[in-house]
Amino acid sequence: MTDLFQSQDADFFAGPTEEGATFDAAMETDETFQVDFSKDAMEFDLGFEDEDDLETEFSDVIVIGDVEVRVEEAAEGVVVTARNKDEIQRVVVRHGERGPAGEAGPQGIQGERGPAGEAGPQGIQGERGPAGEAGPQGIQGERGLPGEPGQNGRTPVKGTDYWTAVDKQEIISALYPVGSFYTTGTNKNPSAFLGGTWELAGKSFAEKSGSSTSAYHTVISGVKSLTVTYRRVAQTIWLKFVLNNSVALSETDTGLFTLNLEALGITSLAYSSITSITFGSDGGGGVIICEFTSGGKFTVYDVLLNSDAESAKAGSNWYGYLTLPIPHEYMIDSFCDKFYWKRTG
């Protein structure tokens, strides 16, 4: 019989065997081990999950074929004894030291959700969050019931709460008695809003000036060039003429030019008879006296020279100035900015 020996394949001891027999016991997996006799090929497997299973599950005799197997606890470890009709074998699975923990296995699949636990206690009140955006306008609610009628208002008092048309006219007459003047910005009779009888007593031009070689006159004859400059203010028009004659001028009643009166803001020069204007020459050689009509026609009336010449030579420059007070009857409304009214009734 041989002495006890330690297997190279597992942590256990094998007991004595018969002379000439071989014995091998090895851990097949982490759940089985095999005892093999070469003589009779007595072979069996014992399955277990852990050491406790060896102690509890296999504490009784187990019969595998013609072999009885007994598993029991001993001081040196778990003892497995195998017996048949010819021999007895004894195997001790020693209590080894616990090995180091293996690496964690992969994450298992998610298990089914367990039942909901009981509700926990009420938490403390959190801080108030910021105000959200205003929601959309709600639908119009139903109309409420009418309220009770209010108290009757106070009866208006004449002279305090209201004025009659007669009252207003009395006030206006006190402010603008007959003979008073009233100024408007347009040609609108004040009787339309003040009552009474009013008549237009005057107008005033909106101040303006201008100069042109063609806009304010029309050439008749004998004129090479003519520049007319005007200034219009209140009830007066000032005119300046710069004339260059294209022919020699003499006492022949030569029509020179006609003023464009509407372009100047008037309908007439306001003269019912022929009036004269003197044109002086730029060289001091004499003067030309022209007559003009209320319609604005200028005609040579007389030529006065400082020499024995009988006519003013062509190509000379002549300057004339004219100041015309214009009655309001001849002032065009659109060129005026003040209208003076007198109350007559």
C-alpha positions as a Markdown table, in Angstrom:
| # | Residue | x | y | z |
|---|---|---|---|---|
| 1 | Met | 0.0 | 0.0 | 0.0 |
| 2 | Thr | 1.3 | 3.5 | -0.7 |
| 3 | Asp | 1.4 | 6.5 | 1.6 |
| 4 | Leu | -1.0 | 9.4 | 1.2 |
| 5 | Phe | 0.0 | 11.8 | -1.6 |
| 6 | Gln | -1.2 | 15.1 | -2.9 |
| 7 | Ser | -2.6 | 15.2 | -6.5 |
| 8 | Gln | -1.1 | 17.6 | -8.9 |
| 9 | Asp | -4.5 | 18.3 | -10.5 |
| 10 | Ala | -6.6 | 19.2 | -7.5 |
| 11 | Asp | -6.4 | 20.1 | -3.8 |
| 12 | Phe | -7.2 | 16.8 | -2.2 |
| 13 | Phe | -5.5 | 13.6 | -0.8 |
| 14 | Ala | -5.8 | 10.1 | -2.1 |
| 15 | Gly | -5.7 | 7.2 | 0.3 |
| 16 | Pro | -3.9 | 3.8 | 0.0 |
| 17 | Thr | -4.6 | 1.4 | -2.8 |
| 18 | Glu | -4.1 | -2.3 | -3.5 |
| 19 | Glu | -0.6 | -3.5 | -4.6 |
| 20 | Gly | -0.2 | -3.0 | -8.3 |
| 21 | Ala | -3.2 | -0.7 | -8.7 |
| 22 | Thr | -3.1 | 2.9 | -9.8 |
| 23 | Phe | -5.4 | 5.5 | -8.6 |
| 24 | Asp | -6.2 | 9.0 | -9.9 |
| 25 | Ala | -8.7 | 11.5 | -8.6 |
| 26 | Ala | -9.1 | 14.8 | -10.3 |
| 27 | Met | -11.4 | 17.8 | -10.4 |
| 28 | Glu | -13.2 | 17.6 | -13.7 |
| 29 | Thr | -14.9 | 21.0 | -13.4 |
| 30 | Asp | -15.8 | 23.3 | -10.6 |
| 31 | Glu | -18.8 | 21.0 | -10.0 |
| 32 | Thr | -17.5 | 17.4 | -10.5 |
| 33 | Phe | -14.6 | 15.2 | -9.8 |
| 34 | Gln | -13.7 | 11.6 | -10.9 |
| 35 | Val | -12.2 | 8.7 | -9.1 |
| 36 | Asp | -10.6 | 6.2 | -11.6 |
| 37 | Phe | -9.1 | 2.8 | -10.8 |
| 38 | Ser | -6.9 | 1.4 | -13.5 |
| 39 | Lys | -7.4 | -2.1 | -12.2 |
| 40 | Asp | -11.1 | -2.4 | -12.4 |
| 41 | Ala | -11.9 | 0.9 | -14.0 |
| 42 | Met | -14.2 | 1.8 | -11.2 |
| 43 | Glu | -15.3 | 5.2 | -12.2 |
| 44 | Phe | -17.9 | 7.6 | -10.9 |
| 45 | Asp | -18.7 | 11.3 | -10.8 |
| 46 | Leu | -19.9 | 13.4 | -7.9 |
| 47 | Gly | -21.6 | 16.7 | -8.8 |
| 48 | Phe | -21.7 | 19.6 | -6.3 |
| 49 | Glu | -22.1 | 23.4 | -6.3 |
| 50 | Asp | -19.9 | 24.2 | -3.3 |
| 51 | Glu | -18.4 | 22.6 | -0.2 |
| 52 | Asp | -21.6 | 22.9 | 1.8 |
| 53 | Asp | -23.3 | 20.7 | -0.8 |
| 54 | Leu | -20.7 | 18.0 | -0.2 |
| 55 | Glu | -21.4 | 18.1 | 3.4 |
| 56 | Thr | -25.2 | 18.1 | 3.2 |
| 57 | Glu | -26.3 | 16.6 | -0.1 |
| 58 | Phe | -24.0 | 13.6 | 0.0 |
| 59 | Ser | -23.8 | 12.8 | 3.7 |
| 60 | Asp | -25.5 | 9.5 | 3.0 |
| 61 | Val | -24.2 | 6.5 | 1.0 |
| 62 | Ile | -24.5 | 6.8 | -2.7 |
| 63 | Val | -24.4 | 3.7 | -4.9 |
| 64 | Ile | -22.9 | 4.1 | -8.4 |
| 65 | Gly | -22.9 | 0.8 | -10.2 |
| 66 | Asp | -21.3 | -1.7 | -7.8 |
| 67 | Val | -19.5 | 1.0 | -5.9 |
| 68 | Glu | -20.7 | 2.5 | -2.6 |
| 69 | Val | -19.6 | 6.1 | -2.1 |
| 70 | Arg | -19.8 | 7.8 | 1.3 |
| 71 | Val | -19.2 | 11.5 | 1.8 |
| 72 | Glu | -18.6 | 12.8 | 5.3 |
| 73 | Glu | -17.0 | 15.7 | 7.1 |
| 74 | Ala | -13.6 | 15.2 | 8.8 |
| 75 | Ala | -11.1 | 17.5 | 10.5 |
| 76 | Glu | -8.8 | 17.5 | 7.5 |
| 77 | Gly | -11.6 | 18.2 | 5.0 |
| 78 | Val | -14.4 | 16.4 | 3.2 |
| 79 | Val | -13.7 | 12.6 | 3.0 |
| 80 | Val | -15.0 | 10.6 | 0.1 |
| 81 | Thr | -14.8 | 6.8 | 0.6 |
| 82 | Ala | -15.4 | 4.4 | -2.4 |
| 83 | Arg | -15.9 | 0.7 | -1.7 |
| 84 | Asn | -16.6 | -2.3 | -3.9 |
| 85 | Lys | -16.2 | -6.0 | -3.3 |
| 86 | Asp | -12.5 | -6.1 | -3.9 |
| 87 | Glu | -11.2 | -2.8 | -2.4 |
| 88 | Ile | -11.7 | 0.4 | -0.5 |
| 89 | Gln | -10.4 | 3.8 | -1.7 |
| 90 | Arg | -10.5 | 7.0 | 0.4 |
| 91 | Val | -10.2 | 10.6 | -1.0 |
| 92 | Val | -9.9 | 13.7 | 1.2 |
| 93 | Val | -10.9 | 17.0 | -0.3 |
| 94 | Arg | -9.0 | 19.4 | 1.9 |
| 95 | His | -10.3 | 22.8 | 2.9 |
| 96 | Gly | -8.0 | 25.1 | 0.9 |
| 97 | Glu | -7.6 | 28.8 | 1.5 |
| 98 | Arg | -10.0 | 31.1 | -0.2 |
| 99 | Gly | -8.5 | 32.3 | -3.5 |
| 100 | Pro | -8.5 | 35.9 | -4.6 |
| 101 | Ala | -11.8 | 37.3 | -5.9 |
| 102 | Gly | -12.2 | 37.0 | -9.6 |
| 103 | Glu | -12.9 | 39.9 | -11.9 |
| 104 | Ala | -16.4 | 41.1 | -12.0 |
| 105 | Gly | -18.4 | 39.5 | -14.7 |
| 106 | Pro | -20.3 | 41.4 | -17.4 |
| 107 | Gln | -23.4 | 43.4 | -16.5 |
| 108 | Gly | -26.4 | 41.2 | -16.4 |
| 109 | Ile | -29.5 | 42.1 | -18.3 |
| 110 | Gln | -32.0 | 44.4 | -16.7 |
| 111 | Gly | -34.4 | 42.6 | -14.5 |
| 112 | Glu | -38.1 | 43.2 | -14.5 |
| 113 | Arg | -39.3 | 46.3 | -12.7 |
| 114 | Gly | -40.3 | 45.6 | -9.1 |
| 115 | Pro | -43.4 | 46.8 | -7.5 |
| 116 | Ala | -43.6 | 50.4 | -6.6 |
| 117 | Gly | -42.5 | 51.2 | -3.0 |
| 118 | Glu | -44.6 | 53.2 | -0.6 |
| 119 | Ala | -44.6 | 57.0 | -1.1 |
| 120 | Gly | -41.9 | 58.8 | 0.9 |
| 121 | Pro | -42.6 | 61.7 | 3.2 |
| 122 | Gln | -43.5 | 65.1 | 1.7 |
| 123 | Gly | -40.3 | 67.1 | 0.7 |
| 124 | Ile | -39.7 | 70.7 | 1.7 |
| 125 | Gln | -41.1 | 73.5 | -0.5 |
| 126 | Gly | -38.7 | 74.4 | -3.3 |
| 127 | Glu | -37.9 | 78.0 | -4.3 |
| 128 | Arg | -40.4 | 79.6 | -6.6 |
| 129 | Gly | -39.3 | 79.3 | -10.2 |
| 130 | Pro | -39.3 | 82.2 | -12.7 |
| 131 | Ala | -42.6 | 83.3 | -14.2 |
| 132 | Gly | -43.5 | 81.6 | -17.4 |
| 133 | Glu | -44.5 | 83.4 | -20.6 |
| 134 | Ala | -48.1 | 84.8 | -20.8 |
| 135 | Gly | -50.5 | 82.3 | -22.3 |
| 136 | Pro | -52.8 | 83.1 | -25.2 |
| 137 | Gln | -55.8 | 85.4 | -24.8 |
| 138 | Gly | -58.7 | 83.5 | -23.4 |
| 139 | Ile | -62.1 | 83.5 | -25.1 |
| 140 | Gln | -64.6 | 86.3 | -24.4 |
| 141 | Gly | -66.7 | 85.6 | -21.4 |
| 142 | Glu | -70.4 | 85.9 | -21.3 |
| 143 | Arg | -71.9 | 89.4 | -20.9 |
| 144 | Gly | -72.7 | 90.2 | -17.3 |
| 145 | Leu | -76.1 | 91.4 | -16.1 |
| 146 | Pro | -76.8 | 95.1 | -16.5 |
| 147 | Gly | -76.2 | 97.3 | -13.5 |
| 148 | Glu | -78.8 | 99.4 | -11.8 |
| 149 | Pro | -79.6 | 102.7 | -13.4 |
| 150 | Gly | -77.6 | 105.7 | -12.0 |
| 151 | Gln | -79.1 | 108.8 | -10.5 |
| 152 | Asn | -80.5 | 111.5 | -12.7 |
| 153 | Gly | -78.0 | 114.0 | -13.9 |
| 154 | Arg | -78.1 | 117.7 | -13.0 |
| 155 | Thr | -80.2 | 120.0 | -15.2 |
| 156 | Pro | -77.8 | 122.2 | -17.2 |
| 157 | Val | -77.9 | 125.9 | -16.4 |
| 158 | Lys | -77.8 | 128.5 | -19.2 |
| 159 | Gly | -74.8 | 130.7 | -19.0 |
| 160 | Thr | -72.9 | 128.1 | -16.9 |
| 161 | Asp | -73.3 | 124.8 | -18.8 |
| 162 | Tyr | -74.2 | 126.0 | -22.2 |
| 163 | Trp | -74.8 | 129.0 | -24.5 |
| 164 | Thr | -77.5 | 129.5 | -27.1 |
| 165 | Ala | -76.9 | 130.9 | -30.5 |
| 166 | Val | -78.2 | 134.2 | -29.4 |
| 167 | Asp | -75.8 | 134.1 | -26.4 |
| 168 | Lys | -72.8 | 133.4 | -28.7 |
| 169 | Gln | -73.8 | 136.3 | -31.0 |
| 170 | Glu | -74.0 | 138.7 | -28.1 |
| 171 | Ile | -70.5 | 137.7 | -27.1 |
| 172 | Ile | -69.1 | 138.1 | -30.6 |
| 173 | Ser | -70.8 | 141.4 | -31.0 |
| 174 | Ala | -69.2 | 142.6 | -27.8 |
| 175 | Leu | -65.7 | 141.5 | -29.0 |
| 176 | Tyr | -66.2 | 142.7 | -32.7 |
| 177 | Pro | -68.7 | 145.5 | -32.8 |
| 178 | Val | -69.6 | 147.1 | -36.1 |
| 179 | Gly | -66.5 | 148.9 | -37.5 |
| 180 | Ser | -64.1 | 146.3 | -36.1 |
| 181 | Phe | -61.5 | 144.5 | -38.3 |
| 182 | Tyr | -60.7 | 140.9 | -38.4 |
| 183 | Thr | -57.7 | 139.2 | -40.2 |
| 184 | Thr | -57.8 | 135.8 | -41.8 |
| 185 | Gly | -55.2 | 133.7 | -43.6 |
| 186 | Thr | -57.5 | 132.9 | -46.6 |
| 187 | Asn | -60.2 | 134.8 | -48.4 |
| 188 | Lys | -63.0 | 133.4 | -46.3 |
| 189 | Asn | -65.7 | 135.8 | -45.0 |
| 190 | Pro | -65.9 | 135.8 | -41.2 |
| 191 | Ser | -69.6 | 135.9 | -41.3 |
| 192 | Ala | -69.5 | 132.1 | -41.8 |
| 193 | Phe | -68.2 | 131.6 | -38.3 |
| 194 | Leu | -68.7 | 134.9 | -36.5 |
| 195 | Gly | -72.0 | 136.0 | -37.8 |
| 196 | Gly | -72.8 | 139.6 | -38.7 |
| 197 | Thr | -71.9 | 141.3 | -42.0 |
| 198 | Trp | -68.3 | 141.8 | -43.1 |
| 199 | Glu | -66.6 | 143.2 | -46.2 |
| 200 | Leu | -63.1 | 142.7 | -47.5 |
| 201 | Ala | -61.1 | 145.8 | -46.7 |
| 202 | Gly | -57.6 | 144.8 | -47.9 |
| 203 | Lys | -55.0 | 142.1 | -48.6 |
| 204 | Ser | -51.3 | 141.7 | -48.1 |
| 205 | Phe | -48.9 | 139.9 | -50.4 |
| 206 | Ala | -46.8 | 137.1 | -49.1 |
| 207 | Glu | -43.3 | 138.5 | -49.4 |
| 208 | Lys | -41.4 | 137.2 | -52.4 |
| 209 | Ser | -38.9 | 138.3 | -55.1 |
| 210 | Gly | -37.5 | 136.9 | -58.4 |
| 211 | Ser | -35.7 | 137.7 | -61.6 |
| 212 | Ser | -36.1 | 136.3 | -65.1 |
| 213 | Thr | -35.2 | 137.1 | -68.7 |
| 214 | Ser | -38.5 | 135.7 | -70.1 |
| 215 | Ala | -41.0 | 134.6 | -67.3 |
| 216 | Tyr | -42.3 | 138.1 | -66.6 |
| 217 | His | -42.7 | 139.8 | -70.0 |
| 218 | Thr | -43.3 | 139.2 | -73.7 |
| 219 | Val | -41.2 | 141.1 | -76.3 |
| 220 | Ile | -43.0 | 143.1 | -79.0 |
| 221 | Ser | -40.2 | 144.6 | -81.0 |
| 222 | Gly | -36.9 | 146.4 | -80.9 |
| 223 | Val | -35.6 | 144.5 | -77.8 |
| 224 | Lys | -32.5 | 142.4 | -78.0 |
| 225 | Ser | -32.7 | 141.3 | -74.3 |
| 226 | Leu | -34.7 | 142.2 | -71.2 |
| 227 | Thr | -34.3 | 141.1 | -67.6 |
| 228 | Val | -37.2 | 141.9 | -65.2 |
| 229 | Thr | -36.6 | 141.7 | -61.5 |
| 230 | Tyr | -39.4 | 142.1 | -58.9 |
| 231 | Arg | -40.0 | 142.2 | -55.2 |
| 232 | Arg | -43.5 | 141.8 | -53.8 |
| 233 | Val | -44.5 | 142.7 | -50.2 |
| 234 | Ala | -47.6 | 144.0 | -48.4 |
| 235 | Gln | -49.5 | 146.0 | -51.1 |
| 236 | Thr | -46.5 | 147.0 | -53.3 |
| 237 | Ile | -44.5 | 145.7 | -56.2 |
| 238 | Trp | -41.0 | 147.0 | -57.0 |
| 239 | Leu | -39.8 | 146.4 | -60.6 |
| 240 | Lys | -36.4 | 146.8 | -62.2 |
| 241 | Phe | -35.7 | 146.6 | -66.0 |
| 242 | Val | -32.4 | 146.0 | -67.8 |
| 243 | Leu | -33.1 | 146.5 | -71.6 |
| 244 | Asn | -30.8 | 146.2 | -74.6 |
| 245 | Asn | -32.4 | 147.5 | -77.8 |
| 246 | Ser | -31.8 | 145.7 | -81.0 |
| 247 | Val | -32.7 | 148.7 | -83.3 |
| 248 | Ala | -32.2 | 152.4 | -83.0 |
| 249 | Leu | -34.9 | 154.0 | -80.9 |
| 250 | Ser | -36.6 | 157.3 | -81.8 |
| 251 | Glu | -39.9 | 159.1 | -81.3 |
| 252 | Thr | -41.8 | 156.6 | -83.3 |
| 253 | Asp | -44.2 | 155.0 | -80.7 |
| 254 | Thr | -42.3 | 151.7 | -80.9 |
| 255 | Gly | -43.9 | 149.0 | -78.8 |
| 256 | Leu | -41.1 | 147.3 | -76.8 |
| 257 | Phe | -42.7 | 144.6 | -74.4 |
| 258 | Thr | -45.7 | 143.7 | -72.3 |
| 259 | Leu | -45.5 | 142.5 | -68.7 |
| 260 | Asn | -46.9 | 139.1 | -67.7 |
| 261 | Leu | -49.0 | 140.5 | -64.9 |
| 262 | Glu | -50.4 | 137.1 | -63.5 |
| 263 | Ala | -46.9 | 135.8 | -63.1 |
| 264 | Leu | -46.2 | 138.8 | -60.9 |
| 265 | Gly | -49.4 | 138.1 | -58.8 |
| 266 | Ile | -51.6 | 140.9 | -60.1 |
| 267 | Thr | -54.4 | 141.4 | -62.6 |
| 268 | Ser | -53.6 | 145.1 | -63.5 |
| 269 | Leu | -51.0 | 147.8 | -62.9 |
| 270 | Ala | -54.0 | 149.8 | -61.5 |
| 271 | Tyr | -53.6 | 152.8 | -63.8 |
| 272 | Ser | -56.5 | 153.8 | -66.0 |
| 273 | Ser | -54.4 | 156.3 | -68.0 |
| 274 | Ile | -51.0 | 156.2 | -69.7 |
| 275 | Thr | -48.1 | 156.7 | -67.4 |
| 276 | Ser | -44.4 | 157.1 | -68.2 |
| 277 | Ile | -41.1 | 155.6 | -67.0 |
| 278 | Thr | -37.6 | 156.9 | -67.7 |
| 279 | Phe | -34.9 | 154.5 | -68.9 |
| 280 | Gly | -31.4 | 155.9 | -68.5 |
| 281 | Ser | -28.5 | 154.7 | -70.7 |
| 282 | Asp | -25.5 | 153.0 | -69.2 |
| 283 | Gly | -23.2 | 155.5 | -70.9 |
| 284 | Gly | -25.0 | 158.6 | -69.7 |
| 285 | Gly | -25.9 | 159.6 | -73.3 |
| 286 | Gly | -29.5 | 160.3 | -72.6 |
| 287 | Val | -32.9 | 158.8 | -71.6 |
| 288 | Ile | -35.8 | 157.0 | -73.1 |
| 289 | Ile | -39.3 | 157.9 | -71.9 |
| 290 | Cys | -41.8 | 155.0 | -72.2 |
| 291 | Glu | -45.5 | 155.0 | -71.6 |
| 292 | Phe | -47.2 | 151.9 | -70.1 |
| 293 | Thr | -50.8 | 151.0 | -69.7 |
| 294 | Ser | -52.7 | 149.2 | -66.9 |
| 295 | Gly | -52.4 | 146.1 | -69.0 |
| 296 | Gly | -48.6 | 146.2 | -68.8 |
| 297 | Lys | -47.7 | 147.4 | -72.4 |
| 298 | Phe | -44.5 | 149.5 | -72.7 |
| 299 | Thr | -44.1 | 151.8 | -75.7 |
| 300 | Val | -41.4 | 154.4 | -76.6 |
| 301 | Tyr | -42.8 | 157.9 | -76.2 |
| 302 | Asp | -39.7 | 160.2 | -76.3 |
| 303 | Val | -35.9 | 160.0 | -76.7 |
| 304 | Leu | -33.7 | 162.6 | -75.1 |
| 305 | Leu | -30.0 | 162.4 | -76.0 |
| 306 | Asn | -27.0 | 164.4 | -75.0 |
| 307 | Ser | -25.9 | 164.7 | -78.6 |
| 308 | Asp | -27.3 | 165.8 | -81.9 |
| 309 | Ala | -28.3 | 162.3 | -82.7 |
| 310 | Glu | -31.9 | 161.8 | -83.5 |
| 311 | Ser | -32.1 | 158.2 | -82.2 |
| 312 | Ala | -30.6 | 155.9 | -79.6 |
| 313 | Lys | -28.3 | 153.6 | -81.3 |
| 314 | Ala | -28.9 | 149.9 | -81.2 |
| 315 | Gly | -27.0 | 147.7 | -78.7 |
| 316 | Ser | -27.3 | 150.1 | -75.8 |
| 317 | Asn | -28.2 | 149.1 | -72.3 |
| 318 | Trp | -31.0 | 151.0 | -70.5 |
| 319 | Tyr | -32.1 | 150.8 | -66.9 |
| 320 | Gly | -35.5 | 151.6 | -65.5 |
| 321 | Tyr | -37.2 | 151.3 | -62.0 |
| 322 | Leu | -40.8 | 151.3 | -61.1 |
| 323 | Thr | -42.7 | 151.2 | -57.8 |
| 324 | Leu | -46.4 | 150.2 | -58.0 |
| 325 | Pro | -48.8 | 150.3 | -55.0 |
| 326 | Ile | -51.5 | 147.7 | -55.8 |
| 327 | Pro | -55.1 | 148.0 | -54.6 |
| 328 | His | -56.4 | 144.7 | -53.1 |
| 329 | Glu | -58.9 | 144.4 | -56.0 |
| 330 | Tyr | -56.0 | 143.6 | -58.3 |
| 331 | Met | -54.1 | 141.3 | -56.0 |
| 332 | Ile | -54.4 | 137.6 | -56.8 |
| 333 | Asp | -55.5 | 135.7 | -53.7 |
| 334 | Ser | -53.1 | 132.8 | -54.0 |
| 335 | Phe | -50.1 | 135.3 | -53.8 |
| 336 | Cys | -51.5 | 136.8 | -50.5 |
| 337 | Asp | -51.3 | 135.5 | -46.9 |
| 338 | Lys | -53.4 | 138.1 | -45.1 |
| 339 | Phe | -57.0 | 139.3 | -45.7 |
| 340 | Tyr | -58.4 | 142.2 | -43.7 |
| 341 | Trp | -62.2 | 142.3 | -43.0 |
| 342 | Lys | -64.3 | 145.1 | -41.7 |
| 343 | Arg | -67.6 | 144.5 | -39.9 |
| 344 | Thr | -70.4 | 146.6 | -41.4 |
| 345 | Gly | -73.4 | 145.1 | -39.7 |
